[in-house]
Amino acid sequence: MIEQEKPFPAFKNNNVLVVFASDENYAMPLGVTIQSLMDNSSIRNNYDIWVLDSGISDEDKKVIVSLIDGKENFSIRFFDMSKITEEYKEMFFTSRHLTVTAYNRLFIPNIFYQYKRAVYLDCDIAVRADVAELYNVELDGKCIGASLDFIARDNEEHGRKILGDRWNEYFNSGVLVFNMEKLLKKNFIGRCIEYLKANPEPMCHDQDTLNAVCVGDVQLIDERWNTFWCKKKKIKDAFVIHYAANKKKPWRSKMRSDDIWWSYAIKTPFYEKIVEKNNVNKKKLERRLVLRKTSWLERVRQWFR
C-alpha cells in the first residue's frame, strides 16, 4: 500500500471520496470542476476531495483550497505523486496533449485503500448533479463503474485489439467509480503495470490499460454521468458534461455551448486569469452568461429597448 500525506478519512459519516489528478497546466480548470461539484452538492453529505498532484504550484493549491471556505462538509487535500511518477515514468507512454498525470488514476486503489469506494473525475468536466449519487451507483459486484466511450467504441479495430469480442464495451476513463476491495483483490495496479510492459505505446494511454485489465468486470453506468460535449442534443440532460476529444477546451473556445462551463468558472478566483491567459472577450462572454439566465420574453424586451 501507499502511505498518505495525512490521516484519513476527513469525515466519519456519509463520506463521498472524490479524486482528481492534475498538474499545473490543469490547476485552473480543476478549480472550475470543483466549483461545479460544490454547486450541485448536498449538505447531507461530506465530500472528501483529494487531488493526485503532479506539480501544482503552492499558489494555485491555496486558491483551490479557498473554494471550500465556509463549507464544513468539504475537505480538499493533495497527494504528492512525484515519487510514484519517478518510479514508473519510463513505462508511461505519452503523446498529444496527455502527460504522465493521466496514469495517476491507476494508483487510486493502493493510495485510498481504507475507503470502500472512490469517484474519479477528469478536470475538463462540468458537474451538474450531486456526485454522491454517482458514488452510490449500483456496481453489482464489479470492480469499476464507467460509461461507454462512444467515439472509441465506433473504432471496432481498436476495440477488438483491447477487448476482443467485447469490443463494444469499451469505456471512457474520465468518470469512474472504483470498488476498492475488488480492485485490491484483483491486484489491479500489478496487472496495469504488466499490461503497460507488454504494450509500451497504448493508443489511448490509461484508458486502454483500464479497459484491458478490467474487461468483463465493468458495470456500465448511465451515460448522463459522462456526456461528451459534442453530443449537444443530450447536454441538457447531462449529469456530467465531459469536454473530452476536444482540441479546444472550453477555456480556449468561443462556442456558446461552452457557456455552461464558464457559468461555473466566473464564480472562482481563477476567472480573471483564465480570461486573460486565453484572450477571451470578457464583455461578450459575460453578456452571453447574463442572457443564458434571462427568459426568452425578457430577451425580446431587451432587444427592443
Backbone torsions as a table, in degrees:
resi	resn	phi	psi	omega
1	MET	NA	162.7	-178.4
2	ILE	-108.7	129.6	-176.7
3	GLU	-74.2	143.3	179.1
4	GLN	-79.8	160.2	173.5
5	GLU	-73.5	-33.1	-178.2
6	LYS	-137.8	160.2	176.8
7	PRO	-62.2	157.3	177.7
8	PHE	-152.3	163.7	3.7
9	PRO	-78.6	168.7	179.6
10	ALA	-76.5	-27.1	-177.2
11	PHE	-127.1	165.8	-178.4
12	LYS	-100.0	-35.4	-174.6
13	ASN	-126.7	153.1	176.9
14	ASN	51.9	40.1	179.8
15	ASN	-73.0	137.7	172.1
16	VAL	-125.0	107.0	179.9
17	LEU	-85.5	121.7	178.0
18	VAL	-122.0	126.3	-176.0
19	VAL	-118.0	134.6	173.9
20	PHE	-119.8	164.4	172.4
21	ALA	-133.2	129.5	-175.9
22	SER	-154.7	152.1	166.9
23	ASP	-113.9	-169.4	-177.3
24	GLU	-64.1	-32.5	-178.3
25	ASN	-61.2	-30.3	-176.7
26	TYR	-110.8	13.7	-177.9
27	ALA	-61.1	-44.6	-178.4
28	MET	-70.1	-46.2	174.1
29	PRO	-58.9	-35.1	175.9
30	LEU	-58.6	-43.6	178.6
31	GLY	-59.6	-38.5	179.3
32	VAL	-67.3	-42.7	179.0
33	THR	-62.5	-42.1	177.9
34	ILE	-63.6	-39.1	177.1
35	GLN	-59.9	-44.1	179.7
36	SER	-64.7	-37.4	177.7
37	LEU	-62.9	-45.1	-179.0
38	MET	-64.6	-40.8	-177.6
39	ASP	-63.2	-20.0	-177.6
40	ASN	-117.0	23.5	-178.6
41	SER	-93.0	175.5	178.9
42	SER	-122.4	140.8	178.5
43	ILE	-69.8	-10.0	179.8
44	ARG	-79.9	-11.4	-177.4
45	ASN	-117.8	156.9	173.7
46	ASN	-108.5	127.6	-175.0
47	TYR	-108.7	110.4	-177.9
48	ASP	-99.6	99.1	-174.7
49	ILE	-96.9	126.4	174.6
50	TRP	-120.3	140.7	176.6
51	VAL	-115.1	120.2	174.2
52	LEU	-77.3	102.3	-165.8
53	ASP	-89.9	121.1	176.7
54	SER	-115.5	38.6	173.9
55	GLY	118.0	29.5	176.9
56	ILE	-73.5	136.5	-178.8
57	SER	-66.8	153.4	178.2
58	ASP	-60.4	-36.3	179.7
59	GLU	-61.8	-47.3	-179.4
60	ASP	-70.0	-31.7	175.8
61	LYS	-61.2	-43.3	179.5
62	LYS	-61.8	-41.1	179.2
63	VAL	-64.9	-42.8	-179.7
64	ILE	-62.4	-44.6	179.5
65	VAL	-65.1	-33.5	-179.4
66	SER	-64.5	-17.7	180.0
67	LEU	-60.6	-28.4	-175.4
68	ILE	-99.6	11.4	177.9
69	ASP	-53.8	128.5	179.1
70	GLY	84.1	-1.7	180.0
71	LYS	-106.4	102.5	-174.2
72	GLU	-73.9	-16.9	-178.8
73	ASN	-99.3	19.2	176.1
74	PHE	-125.9	143.7	173.2
75	SER	-137.5	137.3	175.7
76	ILE	-127.0	124.8	178.0
77	ARG	-137.3	163.2	-175.3
78	PHE	-121.6	138.9	176.4
79	PHE	-114.5	119.7	-177.1
80	ASP	-72.5	116.4	-177.2
81	MET	-95.0	4.4	-171.2
82	SER	-60.8	-41.5	-178.7
83	LYS	-66.9	-41.5	179.4
84	ILE	-65.9	-45.9	-179.8
85	THR	-60.0	-41.8	-179.3
86	GLU	-62.1	-37.8	-177.3
87	GLU	-70.7	-36.8	-171.4
88	TYR	-111.5	-2.5	-169.3
89	LYS	-57.9	-28.0	-178.0
90	GLU	-64.8	-25.7	-179.0
91	MET	-100.8	0.8	179.3
92	PHE	-92.1	96.5	180.0
93	PHE	-69.7	133.7	178.4
94	THR	-127.9	151.5	176.4
95	SER	-163.6	167.6	-178.4
96	ARG	52.5	-131.9	-176.8
97	HIS	-90.0	-3.4	-174.9
98	LEU	-84.0	139.8	178.1
99	THR	-117.6	-178.1	179.8
100	VAL	-62.9	-18.2	178.9
101	THR	-57.5	-29.3	-179.6
102	ALA	-60.8	-26.5	-177.8
103	TYR	-85.1	-7.3	-178.1
104	ASN	-56.1	-35.8	-175.9
105	ARG	-62.1	-23.2	-179.3
106	LEU	-64.9	-21.7	-175.9
107	PHE	-95.0	0.4	-176.3
108	ILE	-54.8	-47.6	-179.3
109	PRO	-60.8	-35.6	-178.8
110	ASN	-79.3	-24.0	177.6
111	ILE	-83.6	-43.0	-174.4
112	PHE	-109.0	43.8	-173.9
113	TYR	-64.8	-19.4	-179.3
114	GLN	-80.8	-9.6	176.0
115	TYR	-90.4	155.3	175.6
116	LYS	-81.8	-35.9	-177.0
117	ARG	-141.9	165.3	171.5
118	ALA	-150.3	144.0	170.4
119	VAL	-102.5	127.9	174.0
120	TYR	-106.0	135.7	178.0
121	LEU	-131.7	137.1	170.6
122	ASP	-68.1	167.1	-178.9
123	CYS	-89.2	-11.5	-178.4
124	ASP	-99.5	51.5	-179.2
125	ILE	-136.0	164.9	171.4
126	ALA	-124.7	120.2	179.7
127	VAL	-85.8	132.0	-176.6
128	ARG	-127.7	11.8	177.3
129	ALA	-145.9	168.8	-178.9
130	ASP	-70.4	116.5	-177.2
131	VAL	-64.9	-15.5	175.9
132	ALA	-62.4	-32.2	177.8
133	GLU	-67.0	-36.4	176.0
134	LEU	-68.4	-42.2	179.8
135	TYR	-57.4	-35.3	-176.3
136	ASN	-97.9	11.5	-178.5
137	VAL	-62.2	148.3	-179.2
138	GLU	-68.9	123.7	178.7
139	LEU	-104.8	-9.5	176.1
140	ASP	52.8	38.4	176.9
141	GLY	78.5	1.4	-178.6
142	LYS	-78.8	160.8	-175.0
143	CYS	-80.2	-24.3	-177.7
144	ILE	-145.1	145.2	171.1
145	GLY	-110.4	134.0	-177.6
146	ALA	-159.5	163.5	177.7
147	SER	-103.3	152.0	178.2
148	LEU	-60.9	143.6	173.3
149	ASP	-94.2	100.6	-171.5
150	PHE	-69.5	-24.2	179.3
151	ILE	-73.9	-52.8	-180.0
152	ALA	-69.2	-29.4	-178.7
153	ARG	-63.7	-28.8	179.1
154	ASP	-75.5	-9.7	178.1
155	ASN	-96.8	83.3	-174.7
156	GLU	-60.0	-38.6	-177.8
157	GLU	-59.6	-46.5	179.9
158	HIS	-67.9	-42.8	-179.8
159	GLY	-59.0	-42.9	-179.9
160	ARG	-66.9	-32.5	178.5
161	LYS	-63.4	-35.5	-177.2
162	ILE	-90.0	-44.3	-169.5
163	LEU	-117.2	-2.5	-178.6
164	GLY	65.7	-131.9	-177.6
165	ASP	-68.3	-12.7	178.9
166	ARG	-95.9	24.5	-173.8
167	TRP	-56.7	-30.8	-177.8
168	ASN	-81.3	9.5	174.6
169	GLU	-104.0	11.2	-177.8
170	TYR	-62.1	125.6	-174.8
171	PHE	-112.0	163.2	178.2
172	ASN	-90.6	141.4	-174.8
173	SER	-96.7	9.4	-177.3
174	GLY	-80.3	-21.8	176.8
175	VAL	-136.0	115.2	-174.2
176	LEU	-136.9	150.0	170.3
177	VAL	-118.0	121.0	-177.2
178	PHE	-97.8	130.2	171.3
179	ASN	-95.2	96.8	-169.5
180	MET	-58.5	-51.4	-176.8
181	GLU	-57.8	-45.1	-178.5
182	LYS	-65.6	-40.6	-178.9
183	LEU	-68.1	-38.2	178.9
184	LEU	-67.4	-40.2	177.0
185	LYS	-64.9	-29.2	-178.0
186	LYS	-79.3	-6.9	-172.4
187	ASN	54.5	51.8	-172.6
188	PHE	-54.5	-54.4	-175.5
189	ILE	-65.5	-35.6	177.1
190	GLY	-61.0	-42.3	179.0
191	ARG	-69.0	-35.5	177.3
192	CYS	-62.8	-44.1	180.0
193	ILE	-63.8	-41.2	178.3
194	GLU	-61.2	-41.5	179.8
195	TYR	-64.4	-43.2	-177.9
196	LEU	-67.4	-33.1	176.2
197	LYS	-66.3	-39.4	-178.1
198	ALA	-80.9	-20.2	-178.1
199	ASN	-131.7	77.2	-171.0
200	PRO	-66.9	-15.6	-179.7
201	GLU	-134.1	65.6	180.0
202	PRO	-64.9	132.0	-175.2
203	MET	-59.2	-41.0	-178.8
204	CYS	-109.6	28.1	167.7
205	HIS	52.8	-124.3	-178.6
206	ASP	-61.1	-31.4	-176.6
207	GLN	-66.0	-43.3	175.2
208	ASP	-61.7	-41.6	-178.7
209	THR	-61.5	-48.2	179.7
210	LEU	-61.4	-44.5	-179.5
211	ASN	-63.0	-43.8	-177.7
212	ALA	-66.3	-42.3	-176.7
213	VAL	-74.2	-32.5	-174.6
214	CYS	-102.7	10.4	-177.0
215	VAL	-53.6	130.4	179.9
216	GLY	80.4	-2.4	-177.6
217	ASP	-127.4	37.7	-176.6
218	VAL	-122.5	130.6	173.7
219	GLN	-92.2	113.2	179.1
220	LEU	-75.4	129.2	-177.0
221	ILE	-111.5	164.7	-178.2
222	ASP	-50.0	128.6	-178.4
223	GLU	-66.8	-10.3	174.7
224	ARG	-63.8	-20.6	177.0
225	TRP	-81.7	-4.4	178.1
226	ASN	-156.6	67.9	-178.3
227	THR	-91.3	120.0	-179.5
228	PHE	-68.9	142.0	-177.1
229	TRP	-54.4	-30.6	-175.0
230	CYS	-78.6	-9.9	176.8
231	LYS	-90.3	68.6	-168.5
232	LYS	-59.7	-31.6	-179.3
233	LYS	-67.2	-19.8	-177.0
234	LYS	-104.5	-4.2	-177.2
235	ILE	-58.4	-41.5	-175.1
236	LYS	-63.2	-24.5	-179.6
237	ASP	-100.8	3.3	-173.7
238	ALA	-73.4	139.9	171.1
239	PHE	-84.9	-34.1	176.9
240	VAL	-136.5	125.7	174.0
241	ILE	-98.6	124.2	-176.2
242	HIS	-111.0	120.7	-179.4
243	TYR	-90.9	46.2	178.6
244	ALA	-79.6	162.9	178.0
245	ALA	52.4	32.8	-177.6
246	ASN	-123.1	109.5	180.0
247	LYS	-62.9	-32.0	177.3
248	LYS	-105.2	95.8	177.1
249	LYS	-62.5	160.1	-174.4
250	PRO	-56.4	-31.9	-179.9
251	TRP	-75.2	-9.2	176.3
252	ARG	-113.7	3.9	-171.9
253	SER	-108.4	157.0	176.8
254	LYS	-113.4	13.5	-178.4
255	MET	-77.7	140.2	-178.9
256	ARG	-64.7	-26.8	-179.0
257	SER	-65.4	-14.6	179.2
258	ASP	-89.3	0.8	-177.7
259	ASP	-65.3	-22.8	175.4
260	ILE	-61.5	-45.5	178.4
261	TRP	-62.7	-44.2	-178.6
262	TRP	-65.6	-28.3	179.7
263	SER	-65.1	-23.9	173.9
264	TYR	-90.0	-37.4	-178.6
265	ALA	-59.6	-38.3	-176.1
266	ILE	-65.8	-17.1	179.7
267	LYS	-86.9	-8.4	-175.0
268	THR	-99.4	158.7	175.4
269	PRO	-67.0	-11.8	-179.5
270	PHE	-82.9	-11.3	-169.0
271	TYR	-53.2	-52.9	-177.0
272	GLU	-60.9	-39.1	179.4
273	LYS	-66.2	-41.3	-179.2
274	ILE	-63.6	-43.8	179.5
275	VAL	-61.2	-47.9	-177.7
276	GLU	-66.7	-45.4	-176.5
277	LYS	-62.7	-33.2	-174.9
278	ASN	-106.2	13.3	175.9
279	ASN	53.2	44.7	179.7
280	VAL	-82.4	138.4	175.6
281	ASN	-74.9	95.8	-172.8
282	LYS	-59.9	-41.2	-177.9
283	LYS	-62.6	-46.5	-180.0
284	LYS	-66.2	-41.1	-179.5
285	LEU	-60.7	-49.5	-176.4
286	GLU	-67.7	-31.4	175.3
287	ARG	-64.8	-41.1	178.0
288	ARG	-63.4	-40.5	-178.6
289	LEU	-66.6	-35.6	176.8
290	VAL	-67.2	-45.3	-179.9
291	LEU	-62.8	-32.3	-179.9
292	ARG	-61.4	-31.7	-179.0
293	LYS	-90.2	-4.1	-174.9
294	THR	-97.8	139.3	180.0
295	SER	-66.7	158.9	-179.9
296	TRP	-58.9	-42.4	-178.5
297	LEU	-64.1	-40.9	-180.0
298	GLU	-67.6	-33.3	177.0
299	ARG	-62.9	-42.6	178.8
300	VAL	-62.5	-42.6	178.9
301	ARG	-61.6	-42.9	-179.9
302	GLN	-65.0	-34.8	-179.2
303	TRP	-62.2	-36.8	-176.1
304	PHE	-94.4	3.1	178.3
305	ARG	-75.5	NA	NA
